[in-house]
């Protein structure tokens, strides 16, 4: 090790390739990668104060150890998957390992491939959180912390429910009128709060359990919010300079006659931000005729591929023969300007000031927002006016309301199947069949949940499609908006519609009568305990297992196999908008049934345990991050959990009222008030960290990076990083570097 400008660490040649792989995984520009010699890794530290160099060096050493350990596990996982299991379906079960060059396509048959193995469990369990962070980003870490948070809370809730509440419930005198001849159908009544006598002092134990679980959940919520907030700041400080940190999106730009959008942007920011303004890129949109022509080209290419499979994949490249990208834009007449532009600044702090300052006296003009990562931009939709985005939001609200009403149809079918007497009344000719025990068990137990599961499969894609028309300009915002919609759709249609067994108008009138809500929920929720236990097993356990086996992608792979070449495949991104609502809804069921029917908790713990190990495997081997939002999904998790707690407390209020224990009813009133006050404190304390970074953090990061060797080149290329790849003339190159060749090539303006 030599003290001074260069720090050299002697390493094994085997770790050099993993280090270069990590650089590619983190989307680092090429000019920020450290030079690598055959026998050493060289880390460049610019001349700066000793303390700053030491902090930077320590961070790089820590990342070095994490990356080495991570790559060793990836290699082990690759050997496990590709050498033993499903070599013909590597595109389905290990696409990320294959894309990163860590998996081989075995050709020889081995008998071990036919035998089950648990090696993947070890490979999924061993990586630490830092390794997962380096491999899949902060969003993946936040997702796994949702599962661990649920495991912590419901492990304690399960202990309280099974060992305290269940014996109390069984000790009720309701057993005197219990039908032992029909115990198989009514066995849950033994273990629920319905078996406790009216006015019994045993209900104080249930009230204490509700208070205790609320305190435990709030403690873990606060700890997680604090931890993830700090993790978000640390992750931001550990990143190399990224384009979105220096860039903002300006929309609704006024364009006087005789001027262009580009000229207006240049003049405005040169005059108002002269010290920090760097460059800009005007957003363009392809005309409809180009869209139709492009679709025809894709269809023709697929047809040719089916007739003759190509073994050398083609890559799209940006071609600029004169070295001037602006010339390409001017020559292309198939595009039209949008009154929006990506504006880049010389520092992160300068970009942040421009975002949070009102740019014009008219607040509907010169609207600013943080630019997403280049690979996160959703190019098909750019709302050119303030009014257009506002109208889009209204259309989305109406669409979601209509979808909610339409979805009540399968809910009504499910409710009809769970009530055999009602089914026999509507269809008398089925009376003989419905009296058979096997048929009745299948119809009332499994079939309703199967219908509900199939219906819910189409909801996340529809919500994502609706959110894409709402005016968001990045995929991460679209998925986060879709996540919100799927959560409340599931709560409304699956929980309330099934519990209250009512039509849309009946549900509306029920919620308008606010004072009667607790009593109605107290009557209806315990009666649906068996339905939701079956729901957890059917939708939770089976869907999580199908995620491991990837049933739908496997079927799609078999169908498209004749149409695709041998080396053609895509690495999917993780569907956060689909899986986060599912986990949060199961958490809602756990909170609401914790003191009503505690037997649901073991089933939930089984689901969360399966989810923990399976999703870790999928994040490490199958999915690759398409974007990085910096953990912005956690506020959604926090708000939904607070709603679940308040719902539990409202049901407790109604239960104690029905059980004729007035004092316990009065003692429940402070709970929702204190919970909402806690939520408001967390919003004031932590939520601003998820909306913007502080001046302290931005200036510290700017000072650290101002002397980086590649900083000037990076700033010079900022304008080239936000060109829509679909708007540039395309050529095809038969490159042999199929896994590491970048899809987009740009040249620096000389």
RAJOFEN-V309510 format. One record per residue. N is the residue number from 1. RES is the residue in one small letter. SS is DSSP state (2 for helix, 1 for strand, 0 for the rest). Layout:
n: (N	N)
res: (RES	RES)
ss: (SS	SS)
//
This chain:
n: (1	2	3	4	5	6	7	8	9	10	11	12	13	14	15	16	17	18	19	20	21	22	23	24	25	26	27	28	29	30	31	32	33	34	35	36	37	38	39	40	41	42	43	44	45	46	47	48	49	50	51	52	53	54	55	56	57	58	59	60	61	62	63	64	65	66	67	68	69	70	71	72	73	74	75	76	77	78	79	80	81	82	83	84	85	86	87	88	89	90	91	92	93	94	95	96	97	98	99	100	101	102	103	104	105	106	107	108	109	110	111	112	113	114	115	116	117	118	119	120	121	122	123	124	125	126	127	128	129	130	131	132	133	134	135	136	137	138	139	140	141	142	143	144	145	146	147	148	149	150	151	152	153	154	155	156	157	158	159	160	161	162	163	164	165	166	167	168	169	170	171	172	173	174	175	176	177	178	179	180	181	182	183	184	185	186	187	188	189	190	191	192	193	194	195	196	197	198	199	200	201	202	203	204	205	206	207	208	209	210	211	212	213	214	215	216	217	218	219	220	221	222	223	224	225	226	227	228	229	230	231	232	233	234	235	236	237	238	239	240	241	242	243	244	245	246	247	248	249	250	251	252	253	254	255	256	257	258	259	260	261	262	263	264	265	266	267	268	269	270	271	272	273	274	275	276	277	278	279	280	281	282	283	284	285	286	287	288	289	290	291	292	293	294	295	296	297	298	299	300	301	302	303	304	305	306	307	308	309	310	311	312	313	314	315	316	317	318	319	320	321	322	323	324	325	326	327	328	329	330	331	332	333	334	335	336	337	338	339	340	341	342	343	344	345	346	347	348	349	350	351	352	353	354	355	356	357	358	359	360	361	362	363	364	365	366	367	368	369	370	371	372	373	374	375	376	377	378	379	380	381	382	383	384	385	386	387	388	389	390	391	392	393	394	395	396	397	398	399	400	401	402	403	404	405	406	407	408	409	410	411	412	413	414	415	416	417	418	419	420	421	422	423	424	425	426	427	428	429	430	431	432	433	434	435	436	437	438	439	440	441	442	443	444	445	446	447	448	449	450	451	452	453	454	455	456	457	458	459	460	461	462	463	464	465	466	467	468	469	470	471	472	473	474	475	476	477	478	479	480	481	482	483	484	485	486	487	488	489	490	491	492	493	494	495	496	497	498	499	500	501	502	503	504	505	506	507	508	509	510	511	512	513	514	515	516	517	518	519	520	521	522	523	524	525	526	527	528	529	530	531	532	533	534	535	536	537	538	539	540	541	542	543	544	545	546	547	548	549	550	551	552	553	554	555	556	557	558	559	560	561	562	563	564	565	566	567	568	569	570	571	572	573	574	575	576	577	578	579	580	581	582	583	584	585	586	587	588	589	590	591	592	593	594	595	596	597	598	599	600	601	602	603	604	605	606	607	608	609	610	611	612	613	614	615	616	617	618	619	620	621	622	623	624	625	626	627	628	629	630	631	632	633	634	635	636	637	638	639	640	641	642	643	644	645	646	647	648	649	650	651	652	653	654	655	656	657	658	659	660	661	662	663	664	665	666	667	668	669	670	671	672	673	674	675	676	677	678	679	680	681	682	683	684	685	686	687	688	689	690	691	692	693	694	695	696	697	698	699	700	701	702	703	704	705	706	707	708	709	710	711	712	713	714	715	716	717	718	719	720	721	722	723	724	725	726	727	728	729	730	731	732	733	734	735	736	737	738	739	740	741	742	743	744	745	746	747	748	749	750)
res: (x	x	x	x	x	x	x	x	x	x	x	x	x	x	x	x	x	x	x	x	x	x	x	x	x	x	x	x	x	x	x	x	x	x	x	x	x	x	x	x	x	x	x	x	x	x	x	x	x	x	x	x	x	x	x	x	x	x	x	x	x	x	x	x	x	x	x	x	x	x	x	x	x	x	x	x	x	x	x	x	x	x	x	x	x	x	x	x	x	x	x	x	x	x	x	x	x	x	x	x	x	x	x	x	x	x	x	x	x	x	x	x	x	x	x	x	x	x	x	x	x	x	x	x	x	x	x	x	x	x	x	x	x	x	x	x	x	x	x	x	x	x	x	x	x	x	x	x	x	x	x	x	x	x	x	x	x	x	x	x	x	x	x	x	x	x	x	x	x	x	x	x	x	x	x	x	x	x	x	x	x	x	x	x	x	x	x	x	x	x	x	x	x	x	x	x	x	x	x	x	x	x	x	x	x	x	x	x	x	x	x	x	x	x	x	x	x	x	x	x	x	x	x	x	x	x	x	x	x	x	x	x	x	x	x	x	x	x	x	x	x	x	x	x	x	x	x	x	x	x	x	x	x	x	x	x	x	x	x	x	x	x	x	x	x	x	x	x	x	x	x	x	x	x	x	x	x	x	x	x	x	x	x	x	x	x	x	x	x	x	x	x	x	x	x	x	x	x	x	x	x	x	x	x	x	x	x	x	x	x	x	x	x	x	x	x	x	x	x	x	x	x	x	x	x	x	x	x	x	x	x	x	x	x	x	x	x	x	x	x	x	x	x	x	x	x	x	x	x	x	x	x	x	x	x	x	x	x	x	x	x	x	x	x	x	x	x	x	x	x	x	x	x	x	x	x	x	x	x	x	x	x	x	x	x	x	x	x	x	x	x	x	x	x	x	x	x	x	x	x	x	x	x	x	x	x	x	x	x	x	x	x	x	x	x	x	x	x	x	x	x	x	x	x	x	x	x	x	x	x	x	x	x	x	x	x	x	x	x	x	x	x	x	x	x	x	x	x	x	x	x	x	x	x	x	x	x	x	x	x	x	x	x	x	x	x	x	x	x	x	x	x	x	x	x	x	x	x	x	x	x	x	x	x	x	x	x	x	x	x	x	x	x	x	x	x	x	x	x	x	x	x	x	x	x	x	x	x	x	x	x	x	x	x	x	x	x	x	x	x	x	x	x	x	x	x	x	x	x	x	x	x	x	x	x	x	x	x	x	x	x	x	x	x	x	x	x	x	x	x	x	x	x	x	x	x	x	x	x	x	x	x	x	x	x	x	x	x	x	x	x	x	x	x	x	x	x	x	x	x	x	x	x	x	x	x	x	x	x	x	x	x	x	x	x	x	x	x	x	x	x	x	x	x	x	x	x	x	x	x	x	x	x	x	x	x	x	x	x	x	x	x	x	x	x	x	x	x	x	x	x	x	x	x	x	x	x	x	x	x	x	x	x	x	x	x	x	x	x	x	x	x	x	x	x	x	x	x	x	x	x	x	x	x	x	x	x	x	x	x	x	x	x	x	x	x	x	x	x	x	x	x	x	x	x	x	x	x	x	x	x	x	x	x	x	x	x	x	x	x	x	x	x	x	x	x	x	x	x	x	x	x	x	x	x	x	x	x	x	x	x	x	x	x	x	x	x	x	x	x	x	x	x	x	x	x	x	x	x	x	x	x	x	x	x	x	x	x	x	x)
ss: (0	0	0	0	0	1	1	1	1	1	0	0	0	2	2	2	2	2	2	2	2	2	2	2	2	0	0	0	0	2	2	2	0	0	0	1	1	0	0	1	1	1	1	1	0	0	0	0	0	2	2	2	2	2	2	2	2	2	2	2	2	2	2	2	2	2	2	2	2	2	2	2	2	2	2	2	2	2	2	2	2	2	2	2	0	0	2	2	2	2	2	2	2	0	2	2	2	2	2	0	0	0	0	0	0	0	0	0	0	0	2	2	2	2	0	0	0	0	2	2	2	2	2	2	2	2	0	0	2	2	2	2	2	2	2	2	0	2	2	2	2	2	2	2	2	2	2	2	2	2	2	2	2	2	2	2	2	2	2	2	2	2	2	2	2	2	2	2	2	2	0	0	2	2	2	2	2	0	0	2	2	2	2	2	2	2	2	2	2	2	2	0	2	2	2	0	0	0	0	0	0	0	2	2	2	2	2	2	2	2	2	2	2	2	2	2	2	2	2	2	2	2	2	2	2	2	2	2	2	2	2	2	2	2	2	2	2	2	0	0	0	0	2	2	2	0	1	1	1	1	1	0	0	0	0	0	0	0	0	0	2	2	2	2	2	2	2	2	2	2	2	2	0	0	0	0	1	1	1	1	1	1	1	1	1	1	0	2	2	2	2	2	2	2	2	2	2	2	2	2	2	2	2	2	2	2	2	0	0	0	0	0	0	0	1	1	1	1	0	0	0	0	0	0	2	2	2	2	2	2	2	0	0	0	1	1	1	1	1	1	1	1	1	1	1	0	0	2	2	2	2	2	2	2	2	2	0	0	0	0	0	0	0	0	0	0	1	1	1	1	0	0	0	2	2	2	1	0	0	0	0	0	0	0	0	2	2	2	2	2	2	2	2	2	2	2	2	2	2	2	2	2	2	2	2	2	2	2	2	2	2	2	2	2	2	2	2	2	0	2	2	2	2	2	2	2	0	2	2	2	2	2	2	2	0	0	2	2	2	2	2	2	2	2	2	2	2	2	2	2	2	2	2	2	2	2	2	2	2	2	2	2	2	2	2	2	2	2	0	0	0	0	0	1	2	2	2	2	2	2	2	2	2	2	2	2	2	2	2	2	2	2	2	2	2	2	2	2	2	2	0	0	0	2	2	2	2	2	2	2	2	2	0	2	2	2	2	2	2	2	2	2	2	2	2	2	2	0	2	2	2	2	2	2	2	2	2	2	2	2	2	2	2	2	2	2	2	2	2	0	2	2	2	2	2	2	2	2	2	2	2	2	2	0	0	0	0	0	0	0	0	0	0	0	0	2	2	2	2	2	2	2	2	2	2	2	2	2	2	2	2	2	2	0	0	0	0	0	0	2	2	2	2	2	2	2	2	2	2	2	2	2	2	2	2	2	2	2	2	2	2	0	0	0	0	0	0	0	0	0	0	0	0	2	2	2	2	2	2	2	2	2	2	2	2	2	2	2	2	2	2	2	2	2	2	2	2	2	0	0	0	2	2	2	2	2	2	2	2	2	2	2	2	2	2	2	2	2	2	2	2	2	2	2	2	2	2	2	2	2	2	0	0	0	2	2	2	2	2	2	2	2	2	2	2	0	0	0	0	0	2	2	2	2	2	2	2	2	2	2	0	0	0	0	2	2	2	0	0	1	1	1	1	0	0	0	0	0	0	0	0	0	0	0	0	0	0	0	0	0)
//
